Amino acid sequence: MRVTNGTLTGNYLRNLNRNLDQMQKTQNQLSSGKEVSRPSDNPMLVSKIMDFNSTISENEQYRLTIDSAMEWVDTADGALGNVTDTLQRVRELVVSGANGTLSETERTAIADEIRELSKQVSDSLNTNFGGRYIFAGQKTTEPPFSVGADGVMTYSGDEGNISREIAPNVGLAIMTNGLELTTAEGTAAGNQSLGALLDNIAEALESGDTEAISGNLLGDLDKHMDNVTRFRSKMGAIYNRLEAAGERNEAQNLNLTEMLSKSEDIDFAEKMMEYSTMSAIYEASLSSGAKILQKSLLDYL
């Protein structure tokens, strides 16, 4: 094969352009700090980076769900604390009202206070978080508890619990069933509902039935208080699980971010050395090209 000036020139220009393209790519990597700037640079690496970004975004959404659920449960715990304190005050009044030496006026005053405390319990159980009622089952847009004209607190929510997805294919039910919270097992007929029990206590005080007050009514009140305590303990366990899920989520997100950085970000020291090498090669290419490019008639004039 005969090597001509045209052959030398063509090969030289192709190599020069290839060196220039490589140097430009390295320069772009240094200026952006990223290994790739478009899919054609490295399709497999770009696909891997996109997967990492998608997983991180999904993980961050789970984190927001976990944080919101923890705030919900924390709000619920505060409301249950208020209910517990109110029922403790009711118990003190019941014990005081069981004293047979009290006058009718004194018992009536205690009954009136208990009816007000019943409304206070209703208010606490109607606590909402972000416009959602936390003890309404799945009917979270409407207040679940109300005190009617007869003075009895009633529940109008449903018996469901809301669920939150805190990780891929991992759901967590948050206790929002207000009926479970205000219904105690093992109580006497007519006292299963907390609202009905408080009304029965007030009526017994008004009628002077001290035997019922110190008997079934006081015992059933204790059972309702125990039920609220158990409900609160379950909410505490849910909070602990959410807290653990948040820690796992944070650790996973950190690992994913590190893996993304290793795939996406460049090693500046390595790239600077590579760029210096490419610059030297390009300078050498220009120098050699000056010796092999075909001379023109102007060189002889």
C-alpha positions in Angstrom: 0.0 0.0 0.0 1.4 3.4 -1.1 1.5 6.0 1.7 0.9 9.4 0.4 0.8 12.9 2.0 -3.0 12.7 1.8 -3.0 9.4 3.8 -0.7 10.9 6.5 -2.8 14.0 6.7 -6.1 12.1 7.0 -4.8 9.8 9.7 -3.3 12.7 11.6 -6.5 14.7 11.5 -8.6 11.8 12.7 -6.2 11.1 15.6 -6.0 14.8 16.4 -9.8 15.1 16.6 -10.1 12.0 18.7 -7.5 13.4 21.2 -9.4 16.7 21.2 -12.7 15.0 21.8 -11.3 13.0 24.7 -9.7 16.1 26.2 -13.0 18.0 25.9 -14.8 15.1 27.6 -12.4 15.2 30.5 -12.7 19.0 30.7 -16.5 18.7 30.9 -16.2 16.1 33.7 -13.9 18.5 35.6 -16.2 21.4 35.2 -19.4 19.5 36.1 -17.9 17.2 38.7 -19.9 14.3 37.1 -18.8 11.2 35.4 -21.4 11.5 32.6 -23.4 14.4 31.2 -25.6 12.6 28.7 -26.8 9.0 28.2 -24.5 8.3 25.2 -21.4 8.8 27.4 -22.0 5.5 29.3 -25.6 4.0 28.9 -25.1 1.4 31.5 -23.8 3.8 34.1 -26.5 6.3 33.3 -29.1 3.6 33.9 -27.5 2.7 37.2 -27.5 6.4 38.3 -31.1 6.8 37.3 -32.0 3.7 39.4 -30.2 5.1 42.4 -31.9 8.5 42.1 -35.3 6.8 41.8 -34.7 4.7 44.9 -33.4 7.7 46.9 -36.5 9.7 45.9 -38.8 6.9 46.9 -36.9 6.4 50.2 -37.3 10.1 51.0 -41.0 9.8 50.5 -41.2 7.0 52.9 -39.2 9.1 55.4 -41.9 11.9 55.1 -44.6 9.3 55.7 -42.7 8.0 58.8 -42.3 11.5 60.2 -45.9 12.3 59.6 -47.0 9.1 61.3 -44.8 9.7 64.3 -46.3 13.2 64.7 -49.8 11.7 64.4 -49.0 9.1 67.1 -47.3 11.7 69.3 -50.5 13.9 69.1 -52.6 10.9 69.9 -50.5 10.1 73.0 -51.0 13.7 74.2 -54.7 13.4 73.8 -54.8 10.0 75.6 -52.8 11.6 78.4 -55.5 14.3 78.8 -58.2 11.6 78.8 -56.3 9.7 81.5 -56.0 12.8 83.7 -59.7 13.6 83.2 -60.8 10.1 84.2 -58.6 10.2 87.2 -60.4 13.3 88.3 -63.7 11.5 87.7 -62.6 8.6 89.9 -61.7 11.0 92.7 -65.2 12.5 92.4 -66.8 9.0 92.4 -64.9 8.0 95.5 -66.0 11.3 97.2 -69.6 10.9 96.0 -69.8 7.4 97.5 -69.7 9.0 100.9 -73.2 8.6 102.4 -72.9 11.6 104.5 -72.9 14.0 101.5 -76.0 16.2 101.1 -78.1 16.1 98.0 -76.7 19.5 96.9 -73.1 18.2 97.2 -73.9 15.1 95.2 -75.6 17.2 92.5 -72.6 19.4 92.3 -70.3 16.4 91.8 -72.7 15.0 89.2 -72.6 18.4 87.3 -68.8 18.3 87.4 -68.7 14.8 86.0 -71.0 15.8 83.1 -68.6 18.6 82.3 -65.7 16.2 82.5 -67.6 13.9 80.1 -67.6 16.8 77.6 -63.9 17.4 78.3 -63.2 13.7 77.4 -65.1 14.2 74.2 -63.1 17.3 73.4 -59.8 15.4 74.0 -60.9 12.5 71.8 -61.8 14.9 69.0 -58.2 16.1 68.8 -57.1 16.4 65.1 -53.8 16.4 63.4 -53.5 18.3 60.1 -57.3 18.5 59.9 -57.7 14.7 60.4 -59.4 13.4 63.5 -57.1 10.9 65.2 -59.7 8.7 66.9 -62.4 8.5 64.1 -61.4 5.2 62.5 -61.1 5.9 58.8 -63.7 8.7 58.8 -61.0 11.2 59.7 -62.7 14.2 58.2 -65.6 14.4 60.8 -65.5 14.8 64.6 -66.1 11.2 66.0 -67.4 12.1 69.5 -70.2 14.3 70.6 -72.3 14.9 73.7 -76.0 14.9 73.0 -78.8 16.8 74.6 -79.2 13.9 77.1 -75.6 14.4 78.2 -74.3 11.1 76.9 -71.1 11.0 74.9 -71.5 8.9 71.7 -69.1 7.7 68.9 -69.9 8.3 65.2 -66.7 7.1 63.6 -66.1 3.7 62.1 -64.2 0.7 63.5 -61.3 0.8 61.1 -57.7 1.8 61.5 -55.6 3.9 59.1 -52.5 2.3 57.5 -49.3 3.8 56.4 -46.6 2.3 54.1 -43.3 2.9 55.8 -41.1 0.9 53.4 -41.5 -1.1 50.2 -44.3 -3.6 50.8 -44.3 -2.8 54.6 -47.5 -1.3 56.0 -48.2 -0.2 59.5 -51.7 0.1 61.0 -52.1 3.1 63.3 -54.8 2.7 65.9 -57.6 5.2 65.2 -60.6 3.1 66.2 -62.3 5.3 68.8 -64.9 2.7 69.6 -62.2 0.3 70.8 -60.8 3.1 72.9 -64.1 3.8 74.7 -65.4 0.3 75.0 -64.3 -1.8 77.9 -64.8 -5.6 78.3 -66.0 -7.2 81.5 -68.1 -4.3 82.6 -71.7 -4.5 83.7 -74.5 -4.2 81.2 -75.0 -0.6 80.2 -71.5 0.4 81.2 -69.5 -1.0 78.2 -69.4 2.5 76.6 -67.4 5.1 78.4 -70.0 7.8 77.6 -72.8 5.7 79.0 -70.8 4.9 82.2 -70.1 8.5 82.9 -73.8 9.3 82.5 -74.8 6.4 84.8 -72.4 7.7 87.4 -73.9 11.2 87.2 -77.4 9.8 87.5 -76.5 7.6 90.5 -75.0 10.6 92.2 -78.2 12.6 91.6 -80.4 9.8 92.9 -78.1 9.2 95.9 -77.4 5.5 95.0 -74.2 5.3 96.9 -74.2 1.4 96.7 -74.0 1.5 92.9 -71.4 4.3 92.9 -69.0 2.4 95.2 -69.8 -0.9 93.5 -70.2 -1.6 89.8 -69.8 2.0 88.7 -66.4 2.5 90.4 -65.2 -0.9 89.3 -66.2 -0.4 85.7 -64.6 3.1 85.7 -61.3 1.4 86.7 -61.8 -1.1 83.8 -62.3 1.8 81.3 -59.2 3.5 82.7 -57.2 0.3 82.2 -58.5 0.1 78.7 -57.3 3.6 77.9 -53.9 2.7 79.4 -53.6 -0.4 77.2 -54.6 1.6 74.1 -52.0 4.2 75.0 -49.4 1.4 75.5 -50.1 0.0 72.0 -49.7 3.5 70.5 -46.4 3.7 72.3 -45.3 0.4 70.7 -46.3 1.8 67.3 -44.2 4.9 67.9 -41.2 2.8 68.8 -41.6 0.8 65.6 -41.9 4.0 63.5 -38.8 5.4 65.2 -36.8 2.2 64.3 -38.1 2.4 60.8 -37.0 6.0 60.5 -33.5 5.0 61.7 -33.3 2.2 59.1 -34.6 4.6 56.4 -31.9 7.2 57.3 -29.2 4.5 57.2 -30.4 3.2 53.9 -30.6 6.7 52.4 -27.0 7.4 53.5 -25.8 4.2 51.9 -27.7 4.9 48.7 -26.3 8.4 48.5 -22.8 7.1 48.9 -23.3 4.6 46.2 -24.7 7.2 43.9 -21.7 9.5 44.6 -19.3 6.7 43.7 -21.1 6.1 40.5 -21.8 9.7 39.5 -19.1 11.9 40.9 -15.5 12.0 39.6 -12.2 11.6 41.4 -10.9 15.1 40.9 -7.2 14.1 41.5 -7.5 11.3 39.0 -9.3 13.5 36.4 -6.7 16.3 36.8 -3.9 13.9 36.1 -5.8 12.4 33.1 -6.5 15.9 31.8 -2.8 16.9 32.1 -1.9 13.7 30.2 -4.5 14.5 27.5 -3.2 18.0 27.1 0.4 16.8 26.7 -0.8 14.3 24.1 -2.7 17.0 22.2 0.3 19.4 22.3 2.5 16.6 20.9 0.0 15.9 18.2 0.0 19.5 17.1 3.8 19.5 17.1 4.1 16.3 15.0 1.4 17.5 12.6 3.4 20.6 11.8 6.1 18.3 10.4 3.9 16.0 8.3 1.3 18.3 6.8 1.9 18.8 3.1 3.7 22.0 2.2 2.1 24.5 -0.2 3.6 26.6 -3.0 3.6 29.5 -0.6 6.4 27.8 1.3 8.7 28.1 -1.7 7.9 31.7 -2.6 
